[in-house]
Amino acid sequence: MRFVMLLRPHANARYEEAVLPLAEKELLLTIGQIMPGSGDHTVRHIDIMGTRAIEFVLSEMPEALTKAISGHSALLLFCEYRDDGSLVPLAGPAVPELGDDLSAILKYKGKTNERFTRFLIHMALLSAHVHSPEGKRLVFADPMCGKGTAVFEAVNMGMDAYGADTDGKAVAEANAFYRKYLEYHRIKHANKEMSMTIPGGKSAPVRSVSASGKGEVRFAVCDAGDAAYVFGKGRVHIMAADLPYGVQHAPNERGHVTSMSAMLEKLMSGVYASLAVGGAAAFSFNVNTLPREKVASAAMHAGLRPASGPCYEGLEHWVEQAVRRDVCVAVKD
Ligand SMILES: C[S@@+](CC[C@H](N)C(=O)[O-])C[C@H]1O[C@@H](n2cnc3c(N)ncnc32)[C@H](O)[C@@H]1O
């Protein structure tokens, strides 16, 4: 049977071109995880009436795979491609728990784009070996959350979602925005402000919002290395972080600039401590300031296993003049 996945266009054509290989790898990883042993799949990039698409052949299409493909970060429409040239729709993008605009409304310098953020989370999710405990949600965390793009994407994917960042202003803004969003949509919620003890005799301010039937969102101000103290040690199933793109954007907990290596080492120890066994984390970084090997070796040094194989290779892509971004996924076995 022939299938075709139509891709959602991106406003920036050059960026759209650059991330095409990512859409292909995400699709191949999805097929491989749901149908292990189904062999190597050849995909073909095609154009349908001006819409980019990926075509592939499979002997069957189990419901679990259709569902998993609906979580693809770039999906516009997934169809069976009949020999007579007709397209039979099988799935559209998964319905967001709250609304697609949740992660899109806030616009600011340094924001990680929503679709790429969804890609990171989905790659980690596909690489993890975790199940949500009976009646509970999976727990997601971004230890460098900025104003919460990944937290909001994870909420829309039905997870409890936590974020931490050293930038207290960004975190406060993300929390205030989330509360406003819930109020605007008349979703009942309970707010809590706490302070959690972190190493060095310090404490991290934590704001938690539990929305009726939608799980918990938690924002904390702390260094990524201490994030396990606010996320809960061994409690997080899925993590994603878009690392600072330049040395100048890597302040330590006192706001002083620190080296990328030191930041990376702390980050990975925090990720390892936060993740449950079987959990996975996806990191994106600017290869002009942070070579991939450095990220992978820091992950390994912390006890994580960098995921390997064709779906995790060739993910480097152009973002802007000074930024070439790559992705590394690591698993806690
Ligand atoms: C590329 S930005 C992430 C942006 C975020 N994904 C968003 O869309 O808002 C990197 C973030 O890492 C944060 N950061 C830098 N060093 C940190 C550290 N040691 N611990 C926690 N956060 C840190 C910065 O404050 C910044 O918000």
The ligand as an SDF file (V2000), in Angstrom:
LIG
                    3D

 27 29  0  0  0  0  0  0  0  0999 V2000
   17.4930   28.9540   23.3920 C   0  0  0  0  0  0  0  0  0  0  0  0
   16.8010   29.5080   24.8660 S   0  0  0  0  0  0  0  0  0  0  0  0
   15.4040   28.4550   25.0610 C   0  0  0  0  0  0  0  0  0  0  0  0
   14.1490   29.1450   24.6260 C   0  0  0  0  0  0  0  0  0  0  0  0
   12.8870   28.3750   24.9450 C   0  0  0  0  0  0  0  0  0  0  0  0
   12.8780   27.0800   24.3180 N   0  0  0  0  0  0  0  0  0  0  0  0
   11.6820   29.1900   24.5010 C   0  0  0  0  0  0  0  0  0  0  0  0
   11.1120   28.9160   23.4170 O   0  0  0  0  0  0  0  0  0  0  0  0
   11.3260   30.1420   25.2010 O   0  0  0  0  0  0  0  0  0  0  0  0
   17.8910   28.9070   26.1030 C   0  0  0  0  0  0  0  0  0  0  0  0
   17.4400   29.1840   27.5130 C   0  0  0  0  0  0  0  0  0  0  0  0
   18.3780   28.5890   28.4060 O   0  0  0  0  0  0  0  0  0  0  0  0
   18.3780   29.3700   29.5870 C   0  0  0  0  0  0  0  0  0  0  0  0
   19.5840   29.0060   30.3540 N   0  0  0  0  0  0  0  0  0  0  0  0
   20.8810   29.2950   30.0710 C   0  0  0  0  0  0  0  0  0  0  0  0
   21.7030   28.7320   30.9870 N   0  0  0  0  0  0  0  0  0  0  0  0
   20.9080   28.0560   31.8460 C   0  0  0  0  0  0  0  0  0  0  0  0
   21.1620   27.2370   32.9790 C   0  0  0  0  0  0  0  0  0  0  0  0
   22.3970   27.0390   33.4000 N   0  0  0  0  0  0  0  0  0  0  0  0
   20.1070   26.6720   33.6160 N   0  0  0  0  0  0  0  0  0  0  0  0
   18.8200   26.8880   33.1850 C   0  0  0  0  0  0  0  0  0  0  0  0
   18.5240   27.6520   32.1210 N   0  0  0  0  0  0  0  0  0  0  0  0
   19.5470   28.2240   31.4580 C   0  0  0  0  0  0  0  0  0  0  0  0
   18.3310   30.7960   29.0800 C   0  0  0  0  0  0  0  0  0  0  0  0
   17.8930   31.6760   30.0930 O   0  0  0  0  0  0  0  0  0  0  0  0
   17.3720   30.6510   27.9140 C   0  0  0  0  0  0  0  0  0  0  0  0
   16.0480   30.9390   28.3250 O   0  0  0  0  0  0  0  0  0  0  0  0
  1  2  1  0
  2  3  1  0
  2 10  1  0
  3  4  1  0
  4  5  1  0
  5  6  1  0
  5  7  1  0
  7  8  2  0
  7  9  1  0
 10 11  1  0
 11 12  1  0
 11 26  1  0
 12 13  1  0
 13 14  1  0
 13 24  1  0
 14 15  1  0
 14 23  1  0
 15 16  2  0
 16 17  1  0
 17 18  1  0
 17 23  2  0
 18 19  1  0
 18 20  2  0
 20 21  1  0
 21 22  2  0
 22 23  1  0
 24 25  1  0
 24 26  1  0
 26 27  1  0
M  CHG  2   2   1   9  -1
M  END
$$$$
